[in-house]
Structure formats: C-alpha cells, structure tokens
Amino acid sequence: MGLRQKLSTALILPILVFSLSCSRGENRRAQAEASAKPSQPLPVRVVAANQRELRRMVESVGTLFAYEEVVVSSEVEGKASEVLVDVGDRVSQGQVLVRISPTELQLASEQQKAALEQIRARLGLTDGETTLKDLREAAGVKKAAADLSDTQQKYQRAQELLEQGLVPRQSYEEAESRHKSAQANYDLALQEVRNLVAALNQVRATSELAEKKLRDTQILAPIGGYIKQRSVSAGQFLRVQTPVLTLVRVDPLRARVTIPEKMAGWIPIGQAISLSVEAYPDRKFTGKISRMNPSVDAQTRSFEAEALVENSDGLLKPGFFVRASIPSNRAEHIVSLPEKALSYAYGVYTLFAVKDNRLVQREVKIGDRLGEEVEILAGLSEGDHVAVPVNPSQPLYDGALVEIAPQENSQQDPGKAAAKPPTEGRTPGPAKGKS
C-alpha cells in the first residue's frame, strides 16, 4: 500500500466514525420525540378500501396519416404551359391541375384522322358506318364478282358446245382460262378488302390513342383533396411519368397507434377511440378502429392498429403526433382508495391503516388513477380501514392512538363505501417518440 493510500484511509476512517455516531444520535432523538408525543389520540377520519368494477382504458401514441396520397405524373411528353394550383390548394376530382403544350400532339391526332378517312373512302363507308358488315358489299369485290359470273357463264356455254362438237377445243380452253382468272381476281379482291378492314381497325386505334394523348395534355386531379407538394413550373419540359404534384385526402385521416401484444384481445374492430394532439390540447377527436396488423413486432412486442378519424373541419394534419385512449372490453374487480389517504416520499407510496384504534403504516403499490381515487395493486385488501388526517398540518405516524372523527358527509357510514358504477382505468401502451 502506497503512502497516498495510507493517508487517504487515515482521513476517511474518522469521517465514517463521525457519520455513524451522528446517525445513531439522530435515531435516538427520533425515538425520544416519538416517546415524548402526547398520549391523547389523533383525530382522523376513516375510509374503507372498497372493491369496484374497472373497465380498462388502453393508452397509446401514434401518428396521423392521409387517407389517400397520390403522386400525379405526366402521361405525355411536352412543355408545361400552365400550372394552375400550388401547395395547400384544395382541389376536386377531375379538376385541371397542369396544362401541357398540345401543338405536336394535335398535329399527330389530325394525321391519324386523315389516314382513317382515307381507308374509309377506299372501303366506300358513309359517315354513319364504322365498318363493313359484309365484305362482298365492297365496290372492288362487287366488280370481281360480276366478272366471275360472266366468265363462268361463258365457260359453261363453251363446255356444252364442245361436247356437241360445235366449237374447237381451243375456244373452250380460252373460256376456261378466263373463268379461272376471274375466280382468282375475286379471291384477291376479297383479300384486299379484308386487309383494308384490318388497317381500318388499326388506324382507328392509333387515332384514338393520339386523341387520348391530346387529352392527357391536361393533367387532372385523380382524387379530391389538397396539394401536398408541387414539383413542376411553367416552361418545364416533362417526360412520361415525371412527378408533377402530390395530392392528399385528409377527410377522414388514418391514426396508426401501437398496442402491446397482451392487449390484443382487449380491443375489437369498430371500437371507439379518443385522440388528442398538441396543436389543440383542449379538444378531443374521435374515431373508430378500422383494422389491425395481423402480425406483432418481435422487437417491441406490439402491433399496429388503425383508426379512421373524421376531419371535416380540416384541423388535423397528416404527420401529427397523437395520444390515443381506447376503451377496452376488459373489466376487472379492483380495490380502490381515495388519493388523499396516500402519502408519497422517496418513490414509495404509504398509508396508515387503522387497527384497534392505532395506526399501522403500510407500503402499497398503486395502479390506475380513477378521478379522486387510486387503484391499489398490493398492500391493502377490501374492507381495510385507512386513516385520513382531520388536520393536514398534524402528521400521522406509525403506532399512534387515534380517535375516529365523524365523516364530512354524515349520511354515509364511515365503515362502508358507497356503491359506484363501473369506471374506466387507463392502461398505458408502449412509449413512442414523435416521428
């Protein structure tokens, strides 16, 4: 042991001895004061620990989310010619938000319309007709059919004359050749009409697509709500799928709160929920549990529940931190006591029970606060009598002789607690910081 350590020990030991002697002196003085207290009883009122039915309240925290959030993007390429809304604006479904220059798309649409009319003219369609119901009604097919009918008649006549020996075989073969050629021309005319009908359908679809792109130069609101974010300016060139605006629907809102796993069976779907936010501390907002996450977080041992909260006045905003109170379907019988019968010191709750007109100090463990009463979890039984000082300035102490004073309400029996309806107790959920 070094010299410095020896000196330290020599200094510390006298201090410890002095402290112990002072402590013993204080204890002796405390005992002397207790023995010197007057023997006259202390006036107290007596309250009884009563049993009551408690419906648990689940306390939790969470965050508000928009009911719907949509990122609106451009469906066509072009220069933004006009932006009609900005952040915070309220829009309705179908409202024009942004306009894109339509010049090129307008020309492309007119080009497709011209090609469509050209094919319709080749098919001989009138203004009210969209397509041919019968391919044989086309002009080219009709002409080919007439030629085929003429050559067929001449072929059959030549065959009859050949059998009678009235014409040379060369004339018969020429008639047969013309008939086969007419048949081929007829088949070719039918095929050309089929091709024209297919081209008509193709050009019509292309024309409709060009018209859709032309309509898409006006970007419309897909839902009603508010503009959350704007990402476009007039004159900006937009490509397909370029985000331009973000819309949120805020009525109703989604409140997502965390619930401990042990309370999974306490809260059913459709249960009412009360919310408070820091922006409006004196106001309560209500909603209903709409869905619950089917899985539990293995780290926090909790799951997420979602409630729909009305927000017709628009006071609540997505992202608000909320505190939630949820009445559960769990009811328990508990022992409660008026809070004024308890004392708190150095992290410990104590009370003075009355036994044989003397005070017995007890340490108790408390639970939920129920208005003016407190749930007693341990240290007290139903029917036990507890002292409350008549004069708050006159402290109670263990072993003191007491005199039972009449109750403030003389109509109530001091030894019996009045019957009370079931109350609601608050069971805190897991702590969660603001995000």
C-alpha positions as CSV (number, residue, x, y, z in Angstrom):
1,M,0.0,0.0,0.0
2,G,1.4,3.4,-1.0
3,L,1.8,6.4,1.2
4,R,-1.0,8.3,-0.5
5,Q,-3.4,5.4,0.0
6,K,-2.5,5.2,3.7
7,L,-3.1,8.9,4.2
8,S,-6.5,8.6,2.4
9,T,-7.5,5.7,4.7
10,A,-6.4,7.6,7.8
11,L,-8.6,10.6,6.7
12,I,-11.7,8.6,5.7
13,L,-12.0,6.4,8.8
14,P,-12.6,9.3,11.3
15,I,-15.2,10.7,8.9
16,L,-17.1,7.4,8.8
17,V,-17.0,7.0,12.5
18,F,-18.3,10.5,13.0
19,S,-21.1,9.9,10.5
20,L,-22.2,6.7,12.2
21,S,-22.2,8.4,15.6
22,C,-24.3,11.3,14.2
23,S,-26.8,8.8,12.7
24,R,-27.1,7.0,15.9
25,G,-27.7,10.2,17.7
26,E,-30.5,11.2,15.2
27,N,-32.2,7.8,15.7
28,R,-32.1,8.3,19.4
29,R,-33.6,11.8,19.1
30,A,-36.3,10.4,16.8
31,Q,-37.2,7.7,19.3
32,A,-37.2,10.2,22.1
33,E,-39.5,12.6,20.2
34,A,-41.9,9.7,19.4
35,S,-42.0,8.7,23.1
36,A,-42.5,12.3,24.1
37,K,-45.6,12.8,21.9
38,P,-48.7,13.4,23.8
39,S,-50.7,10.3,24.6
40,Q,-54.0,11.9,23.5
41,P,-55.4,10.3,20.4
42,L,-55.1,11.9,17.0
43,P,-58.4,12.9,15.3
44,V,-58.7,11.1,11.9
45,R,-61.4,10.2,9.5
46,V,-61.6,6.6,8.3
47,V,-62.3,5.5,4.8
48,A,-62.7,1.9,3.7
49,A,-60.9,0.2,0.8
50,N,-63.8,-0.8,-1.5
51,Q,-64.0,-3.1,-4.4
52,R,-65.3,-1.9,-7.7
53,E,-65.5,-2.9,-11.3
54,L,-63.0,-1.3,-13.6
55,R,-63.1,-1.2,-17.4
56,R,-59.5,-0.9,-18.6
57,M,-58.5,2.0,-20.9
58,V,-55.6,1.4,-23.2
59,E,-53.3,4.5,-23.6
60,S,-51.1,4.6,-26.7
61,V,-49.4,7.0,-29.0
62,G,-49.1,7.2,-32.8
63,T,-49.2,9.3,-35.9
64,L,-51.8,10.6,-38.3
65,F,-51.6,9.6,-42.0
66,A,-53.6,10.8,-45.0
67,Y,-56.5,8.6,-46.0
68,E,-55.1,8.6,-49.6
69,E,-51.9,10.1,-51.0
70,V,-51.4,10.2,-54.8
71,V,-48.3,11.3,-56.8
72,V,-49.6,12.8,-60.0
73,S,-47.3,12.3,-63.0
74,S,-47.4,13.3,-66.7
75,E,-48.6,10.7,-69.2
76,V,-47.2,12.5,-72.2
77,E,-44.1,14.4,-73.2
78,G,-44.2,18.2,-73.7
79,K,-43.6,21.6,-72.2
80,A,-45.7,22.6,-69.2
81,S,-47.5,25.7,-70.5
82,E,-49.6,26.5,-67.3
83,V,-49.6,25.4,-63.6
84,L,-53.0,26.1,-62.1
85,V,-52.5,25.1,-58.5
86,D,-50.0,25.3,-55.7
87,V,-49.2,23.8,-52.3
88,G,-52.2,24.0,-49.9
89,D,-54.8,24.5,-52.6
90,R,-58.0,22.4,-52.3
91,V,-58.9,20.6,-55.5
92,S,-61.8,18.5,-56.6
93,Q,-61.7,15.3,-58.5
94,G,-61.3,15.9,-62.3
95,Q,-60.0,19.5,-61.8
96,V,-57.3,20.6,-64.3
97,L,-54.0,21.0,-62.5
98,V,-51.4,21.4,-65.2
99,R,-51.6,22.1,-69.0
100,I,-49.0,20.8,-71.4
101,S,-48.4,22.4,-74.8
102,P,-50.6,20.4,-77.2
103,T,-49.2,21.5,-80.6
104,E,-47.3,18.4,-81.7
105,L,-49.9,16.0,-80.3
106,Q,-52.7,18.0,-82.1
107,L,-50.9,17.5,-85.4
108,A,-50.3,13.8,-84.8
109,S,-54.0,13.4,-84.0
110,E,-55.1,15.1,-87.2
111,Q,-52.7,13.0,-89.2
112,Q,-54.2,9.8,-87.8
113,K,-57.7,11.1,-88.6
114,A,-56.7,11.8,-92.2
115,A,-55.4,8.2,-92.6
116,L,-58.6,6.8,-91.1
117,E,-60.7,8.8,-93.6
118,Q,-58.6,7.6,-96.5
119,I,-59.3,3.9,-95.6
120,R,-62.9,4.6,-95.1
121,A,-63.1,6.1,-98.5
122,R,-61.5,3.0,-100.1
123,L,-64.0,0.8,-98.4
124,G,-66.9,3.0,-99.5
125,L,-68.1,3.7,-96.0
126,T,-70.6,6.5,-95.3
127,D,-70.5,8.9,-92.3
128,G,-72.7,6.7,-90.2
129,E,-70.9,3.4,-90.9
130,T,-67.9,2.3,-88.8
131,T,-67.0,-0.9,-90.7
132,L,-68.2,-3.3,-93.4
133,K,-70.8,-5.8,-92.2
134,D,-70.4,-7.9,-95.4
135,L,-67.1,-7.9,-97.3
136,R,-69.0,-8.7,-100.5
137,E,-70.5,-5.2,-100.4
138,A,-67.2,-3.5,-101.2
139,A,-67.0,-2.0,-104.6
140,G,-63.9,-3.9,-105.7
141,V,-65.5,-7.2,-104.6
142,K,-68.7,-6.5,-106.5
143,K,-66.8,-5.8,-109.7
144,A,-64.8,-9.0,-109.3
145,A,-68.0,-11.0,-108.6
146,A,-69.6,-9.6,-111.8
147,D,-66.6,-10.6,-113.9
148,L,-66.5,-14.0,-112.3
149,S,-70.2,-14.6,-113.0
150,D,-69.8,-13.5,-116.7
151,T,-66.8,-15.8,-117.3
152,Q,-68.5,-18.7,-115.5
153,Q,-71.5,-18.5,-117.9
154,K,-69.2,-18.3,-120.9
155,Y,-67.2,-21.2,-119.6
156,Q,-70.3,-23.4,-119.1
157,R,-71.6,-22.5,-122.6
158,A,-68.3,-23.4,-124.2
159,Q,-68.2,-26.7,-122.4
160,E,-71.7,-27.6,-123.7
161,L,-70.7,-26.6,-127.3
162,L,-67.5,-28.6,-127.1
163,E,-69.5,-31.7,-126.1
164,Q,-71.7,-31.1,-129.1
165,G,-68.7,-30.6,-131.3
166,L,-69.8,-27.2,-132.4
167,V,-66.6,-25.3,-131.2
168,P,-63.0,-26.1,-131.4
169,R,-61.2,-27.2,-128.2
170,Q,-59.1,-24.1,-128.3
171,S,-62.2,-21.8,-127.7
172,Y,-63.2,-24.0,-124.8
173,E,-59.7,-23.7,-123.2
174,E,-59.7,-20.0,-123.6
175,A,-63.1,-19.7,-121.8
176,E,-61.8,-22.0,-119.0
177,S,-58.7,-19.8,-118.6
178,R,-60.7,-16.6,-118.4
179,H,-63.0,-18.2,-115.8
180,K,-60.1,-19.2,-113.6
181,S,-58.5,-15.8,-113.9
182,A,-61.8,-14.2,-112.8
183,Q,-62.0,-16.5,-109.8
184,A,-58.5,-15.5,-108.8
185,N,-59.4,-11.8,-109.2
186,Y,-62.4,-12.3,-107.0
187,D,-60.4,-14.0,-104.2
188,L,-57.8,-11.3,-104.5
189,A,-60.5,-8.6,-104.2
190,L,-61.9,-10.2,-101.0
191,Q,-58.4,-10.4,-99.5
192,E,-57.7,-6.8,-100.3
193,V,-61.0,-5.8,-98.5
194,R,-60.0,-7.9,-95.5
195,N,-56.7,-6.1,-95.4
196,L,-58.4,-2.7,-95.6
197,V,-60.8,-3.6,-92.7
198,A,-57.8,-4.7,-90.6
199,A,-56.0,-1.5,-91.5
200,L,-59.1,0.5,-90.6
201,N,-59.2,-1.0,-87.1
202,Q,-55.5,-0.4,-86.7
203,V,-55.6,3.2,-87.8
204,R,-58.8,3.8,-85.7
205,A,-57.0,2.5,-82.6
206,T,-54.0,4.7,-83.4
207,S,-56.2,7.7,-83.9
208,E,-57.9,7.1,-80.6
209,L,-54.5,6.8,-78.9
210,A,-53.5,10.1,-80.4
211,E,-56.7,11.7,-79.2
212,K,-56.1,10.3,-75.7
213,K,-52.6,11.7,-75.6
214,L,-54.0,15.1,-76.7
215,R,-56.5,14.9,-73.8
216,D,-53.6,14.0,-71.5
217,T,-52.1,17.4,-72.1
218,Q,-54.5,18.5,-69.4
219,I,-53.4,16.8,-66.1
220,L,-56.4,16.2,-64.0
221,A,-56.8,15.6,-60.2
222,P,-57.5,11.8,-59.7
223,I,-59.0,12.5,-56.2
224,G,-60.3,15.4,-54.3
225,G,-58.1,16.7,-51.6
226,Y,-55.2,19.2,-51.0
227,I,-51.9,19.8,-52.8
228,K,-49.2,18.5,-50.6
229,Q,-46.2,19.0,-52.9
230,R,-45.5,20.8,-56.2
231,S,-42.7,19.6,-58.5
232,V,-43.4,21.5,-61.7
233,S,-43.1,25.0,-63.0
234,A,-44.4,26.7,-66.2
235,G,-42.0,26.2,-69.1
236,Q,-40.5,23.0,-67.7
237,F,-40.2,20.1,-70.2
238,L,-42.0,17.0,-68.8
239,R,-41.3,13.4,-69.8
240,V,-43.6,10.5,-69.4
241,Q,-44.0,9.5,-65.7
242,T,-42.4,12.8,-64.4
243,P,-44.0,13.6,-61.0
244,V,-45.6,17.0,-61.0
245,L,-47.8,17.2,-57.9
246,T,-48.7,15.2,-54.8
247,L,-52.3,15.1,-53.6
248,V,-53.6,14.0,-50.2
249,R,-57.1,13.3,-49.0
250,V,-57.4,14.3,-45.3
251,D,-61.0,13.5,-44.5
252,P,-61.0,11.1,-42.9
253,L,-57.5,10.6,-41.6
254,R,-55.8,7.3,-40.6
255,A,-54.5,7.2,-37.0
256,R,-52.0,4.4,-36.5
257,V,-51.2,3.6,-32.9
258,T,-49.2,0.8,-31.3
259,I,-50.9,-1.7,-28.9
260,P,-49.0,-4.1,-26.6
261,E,-49.4,-7.7,-27.6
262,K,-51.0,-8.7,-24.2
263,M,-53.9,-6.3,-25.1
264,A,-54.6,-8.0,-28.5
265,G,-57.9,-9.4,-27.3
266,W,-59.0,-6.3,-25.4
267,I,-59.8,-4.1,-28.4
268,P,-62.3,-5.2,-31.2
269,I,-62.7,-3.8,-34.7
270,G,-65.1,-0.9,-34.6
271,Q,-64.1,0.2,-31.1
272,A,-64.3,3.9,-30.5
273,I,-61.1,5.8,-29.9
274,S,-60.4,9.3,-28.4
275,L,-57.4,11.3,-29.7
276,S,-55.6,14.4,-28.5
277,V,-52.9,16.4,-30.3
278,E,-50.5,19.1,-29.1
279,A,-51.9,21.7,-31.5
280,Y,-55.3,21.6,-29.8
281,P,-54.7,20.4,-26.2
282,D,-58.2,21.3,-25.0
283,R,-60.0,19.4,-27.7
284,K,-60.7,15.7,-28.2
285,F,-61.1,14.0,-31.6
286,T,-62.9,10.7,-32.1
287,G,-62.7,7.8,-34.4
288,K,-63.2,4.1,-34.7
289,I,-60.7,1.2,-35.0
290,S,-60.9,0.1,-38.7
291,R,-58.2,-2.5,-39.0
292,M,-55.3,-4.2,-37.1
293,N,-52.0,-5.5,-38.2
294,P,-52.1,-9.3,-38.1
295,S,-48.5,-9.6,-37.0
296,V,-46.7,-8.5,-33.9
297,D,-43.3,-6.7,-34.0
298,A,-40.9,-9.2,-32.4
299,Q,-38.7,-6.3,-31.1
300,T,-41.3,-4.1,-29.4
301,R,-43.8,-6.9,-28.7
302,S,-46.6,-4.7,-30.0
303,F,-48.8,-4.4,-33.1
304,E,-50.3,-1.6,-35.0
305,A,-53.9,-0.6,-35.0
306,E,-55.5,1.9,-37.4
307,A,-58.5,4.1,-36.7
308,L,-60.4,6.4,-39.1
309,V,-60.8,9.9,-37.7
310,E,-63.2,12.4,-39.0
311,N,-61.6,15.7,-40.2
312,S,-64.3,17.6,-41.9
313,D,-63.1,21.0,-40.5
314,G,-59.5,20.3,-41.6
315,L,-57.9,20.9,-38.2
316,L,-55.9,17.7,-38.1
317,K,-53.0,17.3,-40.5
318,P,-51.1,14.2,-41.6
319,G,-48.0,13.7,-39.6
320,F,-49.5,15.0,-36.3
321,F,-48.3,13.1,-33.2
322,V,-51.4,11.8,-31.3
323,R,-52.2,10.3,-27.9
324,A,-54.9,7.8,-28.0
325,S,-57.3,6.5,-25.3
326,I,-59.2,3.3,-26.3
327,P,-61.9,1.8,-24.0
328,S,-61.3,-1.9,-23.9
329,N,-63.7,-4.8,-23.4
330,R,-61.8,-6.0,-20.4
331,A,-63.4,-5.4,-17.0
332,E,-61.8,-6.3,-13.6
333,H,-62.7,-6.1,-10.0
334,I,-60.1,-3.9,-8.2
335,V,-59.6,-2.4,-4.7
336,S,-59.5,1.4,-4.7
337,L,-59.0,4.2,-2.2
338,P,-59.3,8.0,-2.1
339,E,-56.0,9.5,-3.2
340,K,-55.9,11.8,-0.1
341,A,-55.3,8.7,2.1
342,L,-51.9,8.1,0.5
343,S,-48.5,9.6,1.2
344,Y,-45.6,9.7,-1.2
345,A,-42.0,10.0,-0.3
346,Y,-38.8,8.9,-1.9
347,G,-40.6,6.9,-4.6
348,V,-42.7,5.0,-2.2
349,Y,-46.5,5.2,-1.6
350,T,-47.6,4.6,2.0
351,L,-50.8,4.8,4.0
352,F,-51.9,4.3,7.6
353,A,-54.3,1.5,8.3
354,V,-56.4,1.6,11.5
355,K,-56.3,-1.4,13.7
356,D,-57.5,-1.4,17.3
357,N,-57.6,2.4,17.2
358,R,-54.0,2.6,16.3
359,L,-52.2,3.4,13.1
360,V,-50.2,0.8,11.2
361,Q,-48.1,2.2,8.4
362,R,-48.1,0.2,5.2
363,E,-46.4,0.4,1.9
364,V,-48.7,0.0,-1.1
365,K,-48.4,-0.3,-4.8
366,I,-50.8,1.7,-6.9
367,G,-52.2,1.3,-10.4
368,D,-54.6,3.5,-12.4
369,R,-55.9,6.8,-11.2
370,L,-59.7,6.9,-11.2
371,G,-60.6,10.5,-10.7
372,E,-60.2,11.2,-6.9
373,E,-59.4,7.6,-6.2
374,V,-56.4,5.3,-6.9
375,E,-56.3,1.6,-7.7
376,I,-54.4,-0.3,-5.1
377,L,-52.5,-3.3,-6.5
378,A,-50.8,-4.6,-3.4
379,G,-50.6,-3.8,0.3
380,L,-54.3,-3.4,1.0
381,S,-57.4,-5.6,1.0
382,E,-61.0,-4.9,0.5
383,G,-62.7,-3.7,3.7
384,D,-59.5,-2.5,5.3
385,H,-59.9,0.9,7.1
386,V,-57.4,3.7,6.3
387,A,-56.9,6.9,8.2
388,V,-57.1,10.4,6.7
389,P,-56.0,13.2,9.0
390,V,-58.6,15.7,10.0
391,N,-55.9,18.4,10.3
392,P,-53.5,18.1,7.3
393,S,-50.8,20.0,9.4
394,Q,-50.9,17.3,12.0
395,P,-48.9,14.4,10.6
396,L,-49.7,10.8,11.2
397,Y,-47.2,8.3,12.5
398,D,-46.9,4.6,13.0
399,G,-48.4,3.3,16.2
400,A,-50.3,6.5,17.1
401,L,-53.5,6.2,19.0
402,V,-56.4,7.7,17.0
403,E,-59.9,9.0,17.6
404,I,-62.4,8.4,14.8
405,A,-64.0,11.7,13.8
406,P,-67.4,11.9,12.0
407,Q,-67.3,11.8,8.2
408,E,-67.7,15.0,6.2
409,N,-71.0,13.5,4.8
410,S,-72.8,12.3,7.9
411,Q,-75.3,10.4,5.9
412,Q,-72.6,8.0,4.7
413,D,-71.5,5.1,7.0
414,P,-67.8,5.6,7.7
415,G,-67.2,1.9,7.6
416,K,-68.8,1.3,4.2
417,A,-68.1,2.7,0.8
418,A,-70.9,3.9,-1.4
419,A,-71.6,1.7,-4.4
420,K,-70.2,3.1,-7.6
421,P,-70.8,2.2,-11.2
422,P,-68.1,0.6,-13.3
423,T,-65.3,3.1,-14.1
424,E,-62.6,3.2,-16.7
425,G,-59.0,2.8,-15.9
426,R,-56.1,3.7,-18.1
427,T,-53.6,1.1,-19.1
428,P,-50.6,2.7,-20.9
429,G,-49.4,1.4,-24.1
430,P,-45.8,1.3,-25.3
431,A,-44.0,4.6,-25.3
432,K,-43.3,6.0,-28.7
433,G,-41.4,9.2,-29.6
434,K,-42.5,11.7,-32.1
435,S,-41.5,11.0,-35.6
